[in-house]
Amino acid sequence: MSSDPGTDPNGGPARADQFRCTAAVLEATPDAAVVSNLGVASYVLAGVEDRDRNCYLWGSMGVTTPVGLGIALESDEQVTVLDGDGSTLLSLGALATVARHDPPNLVVVVFDNAEFATTGGQPSGSELVDFAAVAEGVGLRAFEADSDESFLDAYADALEHDGAALVACRVEPVEPESRPTLDFPHIARRFRKSMDGA
């Protein structure tokens, strides 16, 4: 975890702490289905709380938001996607599909650490993309955050919006020690069971 959330020790732009922001999501929406991107987003989510309604995705970069959209369209429950900058860059077109269907129970969080953290920290190129502007450009309501406090406000605003929304949050890179189970059938079974009748 970063030692000074919201600031960059190298003098760069302020960034939030991904652990604290993830914890804030679960605190604000404890019953939500949470779909997390492969790697860091899933590691952090599992480290904060491993729960039945966590849908960890593995080996599936670029499909986190589409999977979350599908779940939101089939349920009245709150669905929150925890995506990454690399994964979102791989499937920017998915934001247009989210905007087209516009389910009011879907919030997409893009944790932007500016790198492919899971594969070695290579630069993702996200500094060239304004995720909030892209979302707004296709008709999807968007909010931005670069600190723990601004994330709390942005996530609350996204939840209150009458439609799907995106929160683009700049975060410090982290190296989580936690790892959720790699038993894919178990993850899928327990998630489906937790959503039965929802």
N, C-alpha and C positions, 0 to 999 in steps of 0.2 A: 504494500500500500504506500501511497505517496506520503512523505513526511509533512508536507505543507499543502493540503488540498486547496485548490483554487489559484495557486501560483506556480510559475515555472521557475525552478532554480537557475535556469540559464537566461532568464530575463525575457522569455517568450510570452505568448498570450496566456492568460489565466486559464486554468483547467480544473475540472472537478475531480473528485475521487470516485471511481467506479463502484467500489464496495459500498460507500455511503449512499450513492444514488440508487444502487440496486436494493439496498435495505429500505430506502425511502419508498420505492415502488411497492414492496411487499407490505410495508406499514400502511400505506395509503389505500391499497387494494389487496387485502389479505386473501380474498377468495378468488382473485383473478387467475385465469389460465395464463401462464407466462411461458412464451416460446423464446428460447435463447439460441443464439448463433453458436456454431461449433467453436471450440477452443475457449478463449478467455471469457467470453460472456457466460458460457455455461459453467466454467470453473468458478467464476465469481458468484454466480447465482447459487450453485451448490454449496459454496463456502458460507454464504449468508444464511441460507436455509434450504435444505433438501426436502422438498414437499411433493405430494402426489400430483399437484397441478403444474409442476415444472415440466415442460416439454423440451428436453435437451436434444439438440440436433447434432449429428456427427457425420463427417464426411459429406457435407451437403451445403457448401458455401454458396450463397446467393439465393437460397430458397427460404430463409427464415421469415421474411416478411410475407411472401406468398402463402406459406403454411399458416401463419397467424391470421391472414385474411380468410383463408378457407375455414378455419375454426370459428372465427367471429361471425361469418355468414351462416353457420350452422348452429349457433348458440346465442342465447340472450345474455350470457355471462360476460363480464369484462374480460377482454383479451389484451394482453400487453406483450409486444414483441421487443426483445432486447437484441438488436442487431449491431453489427460493427460497420466501420467505414469501408473496409475492404469488401465485405459481403454486399453492402448496399451499392457500392460502385459497380459490382458485378451484375446487378439487376436493377438499375435505376428505373427501367421501364415498369417495374412492378408498382412503383409509386403512382403511376397513371391508372393502373388497374384498381388500386386501393381507392383513389379519388373517384373513379367511375362508380364503384359500388358503395362507397362512403358509409360503411357500417358504423353506427354511433357508439358501438361497444369496443372499438379498436383504437389503441394508441401504439404507434411505432416509435420506439426510442432508438436512435442511432448513436451509439457510443463511439466517438471519433477520437482514437488515440494516435492517428496519423501514421499507423504502421500495421504490417501484417504480424502481429505480436505472436501468434501461435506458431508461425513457421520461422521465427528468428529475428523479428523486428525490422524487416525490410520496409522502406518507406512505401506507403500506400498511394501517395499522390493526392490524398484528400484535401491538401491545402489549396488545390486548384478548383475545388468544388464547394459551392455553398449549398449544403443539403436542404436547408430551409427554403432557400430561393427556388431550388429545383422542385420541391414539393409544392410550393405556392404556385409555381409556373404551370403545374398540371391540375391545379384546382384543389389541392390538399392543404388543409389548414396546418400551419407549422409554427413552432416556437423554438427558441434557442436558449441554451444555457452554457455557462462556462465556469460555474462554481456550484458547490453543494446547495447553497441557498437559492440560487436562480433556478437550479433544477427542480427543487421542491415547488416553486411557483409555476414553472413551465409545465410540469407534470399535472399539477392541479388544474391549470387552465386547459390543458389538453383533455382531461377527464370531463370538464364542464362543457366543452364544446359539443354542440349538437351535430355530431358527425365524426368521421375518422380524423385523426390528427397525428402529426409527427413532432417529436422532440429531438432536435439535433443538439447533442451535448458533447462538448470537448472535454476529454478526460486524460489524466496522466496515464501512461502505460503502467501496467501492474504485472506481477508474476505470481499468480495465485498458487498456493500449495495444495489446495483442495482439488479433488477430481471426483466428479459424480461417477456412478457405475457405468461401465461400458456394456452392460447387458441390455442391448437394444430392445429385445422383445419385452423385457421387464418394464423398461421405461414406457414403452408404448401401451402395454397392458394396464399399468397403474394409472396412466394419464387418461386413457379411455374410460376406465372404471370411475375415476373421479369426476368425469364429465357426463356420465350417463344420466339422462333425464334433464340435463342443464339446458 
